[in-house]
């Protein structure tokens, strides 16, 4: 298993909490808080793009 440094959970009222993490090899991770052993992983650049696209409203249709 990778040596992942997890951020504090991001939680919305009444929903699951998500955690973002990174490792020393340039990988980024997304997991549900409490289930960090099961995660989605990609590059930090991919995570950066995802966050910027969310902030730009590109996935607002999913809300």
RAQUI-V923839 format. One record per pair of residues at least 12 apart in sequence whose C-alpha atoms are under 8 Angstrom apart, sorted by the first residue. I is the first residue (numbers start at 1). GAP is how many residues later the second one is. Records with the same first field share a line. If there is no record, write none. Layout:
# RAQUI-V923839
I->GAP, GAP
This chain:
# RAQUI-V923839
2->21
3->20, 21
4->17, 18, 19, 20, 25
5->16, 17, 18
6->13, 14, 15, 16
7->12, 13, 14
8->12
9->24
16->16, 17
17->15, 16
18->12, 13, 14, 15
19->12, 13, 14, 17
22->22
26->17, 18
27->14, 15, 16, 17
28->13, 14, 15, 16, 19
29->12, 13
